[in-house]
Amino acid sequence: MRDFSEGFAAHIASGATTLCWCWKLERADGAVLGFTDHDVPLAFGGVNYAPADGLDGSETVQRLGAQTQTSEVLGVLSSAAIAEDEIALGRYDGARIESWRVNWRVIGQRELIRVDTIGEIVREDGVFRAELRSAQHQLNAPRGRLYQHMCDAHLGDGRCGVDLDGAAYRADVTVTGMADARTVVVSELGGFADGWFVDGTAQWISGKRDGVREAILAQAGNRLGFARAVSDWVEIGDTLRVFAGCDKQFATCRTKFGNGANFQGFPHIPGNDFVLRYPSATDRLDGEALVR
């Protein structure tokens, strides 16, 4: 059972309540927005909560045990606070939402009810529907490591150790044209071999997509192909920073990045076909690695 402050509990028990919901939304880029289902603005904790043009809460689904708790919020896409293109660009993916129950007559009487993250966002008839995932959702995420040939680190992270700020692994380029919805033509890539940035990432540093990251699926000459369509929010002259890609293979780690000693996979473990092998007089059983 949740314990409220004495004043807030007394107000709830009175039967004549003046309660509303307030939502504090914090995006991954640090932007903070406040919304309420009350009809006048409210403010507390350094955040202004705007009425009407933000979120409208639906029933929260509560489950026993470790099952994921979910709820939904609705918002009008024409709102000045939440723009459709920002939703499409993924700026709200993984955003943190605090749900507060507030006595709008006495703002000091309030309680943080739950903290969620935004999951799937669907746009329907000019309205977006965002799934809120509780902290229990994190229990469904895979944990631990697998014994496998391929590396399970992210290129450039602490386990990998590769410095992507070096000139050999990074380039700032400018969009000079569009080949199709997923492919842009850029400048300043002449010094890199075809495929050097495949499986890498690109971060936009200007334009409407500023701050958005893309997965690079193809690179040939001065063309970059992305995993999703970008043409609706890219203009000639937009700039982006591209980082070299890694296919998680030991040979790539050793030759492309000179990082074989820090490879986070297990390239020498036998594959599934090893159990089908039979002894042979020509086998060299001297303890050396079977895979180099």
C-alpha positions in Angstrom: 0.0 0.0 0.0 1.3 3.4 -0.9 1.9 6.0 1.9 1.0 9.6 1.1 1.8 12.7 3.0 -0.7 13.4 5.8 -2.2 16.4 4.0 -2.5 14.6 0.7 -4.0 11.5 2.3 -6.6 13.7 4.1 -7.6 15.4 0.9 -8.1 12.0 -0.8 -10.1 10.7 2.1 -12.3 13.8 2.1 -14.3 12.5 -0.9 -14.3 16.0 -2.5 -11.0 16.0 -4.3 -9.4 18.4 -6.7 -7.0 16.1 -8.3 -5.3 16.0 -11.7 -2.5 14.2 -13.5 0.8 15.8 -14.4 3.4 14.2 -16.7 7.0 15.2 -16.8 8.7 14.0 -20.0 12.5 14.0 -20.3 13.9 13.1 -23.7 17.3 11.4 -24.2 18.7 14.7 -25.6 17.9 16.5 -22.3 14.8 18.4 -23.4 12.1 18.5 -20.6 8.4 19.0 -21.3 5.5 19.1 -18.8 1.8 18.3 -19.4 -1.3 18.1 -17.4 -5.0 17.1 -17.9 -6.0 20.1 -15.8 -7.4 23.2 -17.6 -4.9 25.7 -16.3 -1.1 25.6 -16.2 0.6 24.2 -13.2 4.2 24.5 -12.1 6.4 22.6 -9.5 9.9 21.2 -9.3 11.1 23.7 -11.9 8.9 22.4 -14.6 5.8 24.1 -16.2 2.9 21.8 -16.9 0.8 22.9 -19.9 -2.8 22.0 -20.2 -4.7 20.5 -23.1 -1.9 20.5 -25.7 0.0 17.6 -24.4 -1.0 14.2 -23.0 -4.1 12.4 -22.0 -3.7 9.3 -19.9 -5.6 6.0 -20.4 -6.2 3.2 -17.9 -3.0 1.6 -16.5 -2.8 -2.1 -16.8 -1.5 -3.6 -13.6 -0.2 -7.1 -13.4 1.0 -9.3 -10.7 4.6 -10.6 -10.4 7.2 -9.5 -12.9 4.9 -9.1 -15.9 5.3 -5.7 -17.6 2.9 -3.0 -16.6 1.8 -0.7 -19.4 -0.4 2.3 -20.0 -0.9 4.7 -22.9 -0.9 8.4 -23.4 -2.5 10.3 -26.3 -1.4 13.6 -27.7 -2.5 15.9 -30.5 0.2 16.0 -33.2 -0.5 19.6 -34.1 0.6 20.6 -30.5 3.3 23.2 -30.5 5.0 21.1 -27.8 5.0 17.7 -29.5 5.6 17.8 -33.3 4.9 15.0 -35.6 8.3 15.1 -37.3 10.1 14.9 -33.9 8.1 11.7 -33.2 9.0 10.3 -36.6 12.7 11.2 -36.1 12.7 9.1 -32.9 13.4 12.0 -30.5 10.8 10.6 -28.0 12.1 7.0 -28.2 13.1 5.8 -24.7 12.0 9.1 -23.1 11.5 9.0 -19.3 8.0 10.0 -18.1 7.1 10.7 -14.5 3.4 10.5 -13.7 2.3 12.7 -10.8 -1.0 12.9 -9.0 -1.5 16.5 -7.9 -4.0 18.5 -5.9 -4.3 21.5 -8.2 -5.6 23.7 -5.4 -2.6 23.0 -3.2 0.3 22.1 -5.5 2.4 21.0 -2.6 0.1 18.1 -2.1 1.3 15.7 -4.8 2.8 12.3 -5.2 5.0 10.6 -7.8 2.9 7.6 -8.8 5.1 5.9 -11.4 8.1 6.3 -13.7 8.0 4.8 -17.2 9.8 4.9 -20.5 8.2 5.5 -23.8 8.1 2.3 -25.9 6.2 1.9 -29.2 4.7 5.1 -30.7 1.9 4.7 -33.3 0.4 7.6 -35.3 -3.3 7.3 -36.1 -5.6 10.0 -37.6 -3.5 12.9 -36.5 -3.0 11.6 -32.9 -0.1 9.7 -31.5 -0.5 6.8 -29.1 2.6 6.1 -27.0 3.1 2.9 -24.9 4.5 3.6 -21.5 6.7 0.7 -20.2 7.3 0.4 -16.5 10.6 -0.4 -14.9 9.7 -4.1 -14.8 10.1 -4.0 -18.6 13.8 -3.9 -18.2 13.7 -7.4 -16.6 12.7 -8.7 -20.1 15.9 -7.4 -21.7 18.6 -10.0 -22.4 21.4 -10.0 -19.9 24.8 -11.6 -19.8 27.0 -12.8 -22.7 27.0 -15.6 -25.3 30.0 -17.8 -26.2 30.1 -17.1 -29.9 32.6 -16.3 -32.7 31.4 -12.8 -33.2 32.2 -9.8 -31.0 29.4 -8.6 -28.7 30.8 -5.2 -27.9 29.7 -1.9 -29.4 32.4 -0.4 -31.6 34.1 2.4 -29.6 32.7 1.5 -26.2 34.7 0.7 -23.1 34.9 -3.0 -23.8 35.9 -2.5 -27.4 38.5 0.3 -26.7 38.7 1.6 -30.3 39.0 5.4 -30.4 36.5 6.5 -33.1 37.7 10.1 -32.9 40.7 9.3 -35.1 40.7 10.6 -38.6 40.9 7.1 -40.0 37.5 6.2 -38.5 35.5 9.4 -38.7 34.5 11.9 -41.3 32.3 15.0 -41.4 30.4 15.2 -44.7 27.9 17.4 -46.4 24.8 16.3 -48.3 25.0 17.3 -51.9 22.0 15.3 -53.3 19.6 12.4 -52.8 19.9 9.2 -54.8 16.7 7.7 -53.3 14.7 7.8 -50.1 17.4 5.9 -48.1 20.5 7.1 -49.9 22.2 10.4 -49.8 25.1 11.8 -51.9 27.8 13.4 -49.8 31.1 15.1 -50.1 34.5 14.4 -48.5 34.4 10.6 -48.7 37.0 10.2 -51.5 39.8 9.2 -49.1 37.9 6.1 -47.8 37.5 2.7 -49.4 34.1 1.5 -50.5 32.4 -0.3 -47.6 34.6 1.4 -44.9 31.5 2.8 -43.2 29.2 -0.1 -43.7 27.7 -1.3 -40.4 28.7 2.0 -38.9 26.7 4.9 -37.7 26.0 8.4 -38.9 25.0 11.3 -36.6 23.4 14.4 -38.1 24.9 17.6 -36.9 22.7 20.1 -38.6 19.3 20.4 -40.2 16.0 18.9 -39.1 17.6 15.6 -38.2 20.2 17.3 -36.0 21.2 14.8 -33.2 19.6 11.8 -34.8 21.7 8.7 -35.4 21.4 6.4 -38.4 22.6 2.9 -39.2 24.7 2.8 -42.3 23.9 -0.2 -44.5 25.8 0.7 -47.7 28.6 3.0 -48.8 30.1 3.2 -52.2 32.0 6.2 -53.5 30.2 9.3 -52.2 26.9 7.6 -51.5 25.6 6.5 -48.1 22.7 4.1 -47.7 20.7 4.1 -44.4 18.5 1.6 -42.7 15.4 3.8 -42.9 14.1 6.5 -45.2 15.6 10.0 -44.6 14.5 12.0 -47.6 11.6 13.8 -45.9 13.8 15.6 -43.4 17.1 16.1 -45.3 18.1 19.1 -47.4 21.1 19.9 -49.5 23.8 21.4 -47.3 22.9 19.3 -44.2 26.0 17.9 -42.5 26.5 14.6 -40.7 29.4 12.8 -39.0 30.0 9.2 -40.1 31.8 6.6 -38.1 33.5 3.5 -39.5 31.6 0.2 -39.2 32.5 -3.2 -37.9 31.0 -6.5 -38.8 32.0 -8.1 -35.5 34.4 -10.6 -37.1 37.8 -11.2 -35.6 39.6 -10.6 -38.9 38.0 -7.2 -39.2 38.9 -6.3 -35.6 42.5 -7.3 -36.2 43.2 -5.8 -39.7 40.9 -2.8 -39.8 41.2 -1.6 -36.3 44.4 -3.3 -35.0 42.4 -4.3 -32.0 42.6 -8.1 -32.1 44.0 -8.4 -28.6 40.8 -6.8 -27.3 38.3 -8.7 -29.4 35.2 -9.5 -27.3 34.2 -12.7 -29.1 35.6 -16.2 -29.1 36.9 -16.9 -32.6 38.7 -20.1 -31.7 35.9 -22.1 -30.2 34.8 -25.1 -32.4 31.6 -24.6 -34.5 28.6 -26.9 -34.6 30.2 -29.0 -37.3 33.0 -30.0 -34.9 30.9 -32.8 -33.4 30.7 -34.4 -36.8 34.4 -34.7 -37.3 36.2 -38.0 -36.9 39.9 -38.6 -36.1 42.4 -38.6 -38.9 46.0 -39.5 -39.1 46.7 -36.1 -40.7 45.3 -34.0 -37.9 47.9 -31.9 -36.1 47.0 -32.4 -32.4 49.7 -30.1 -31.0 47.5 -27.7 -29.1 47.6 -24.9 -31.6 44.5 -22.9 -32.5 42.2 -24.5 -35.1 41.1 -21.0 -36.3 43.6 -18.2 -37.0 
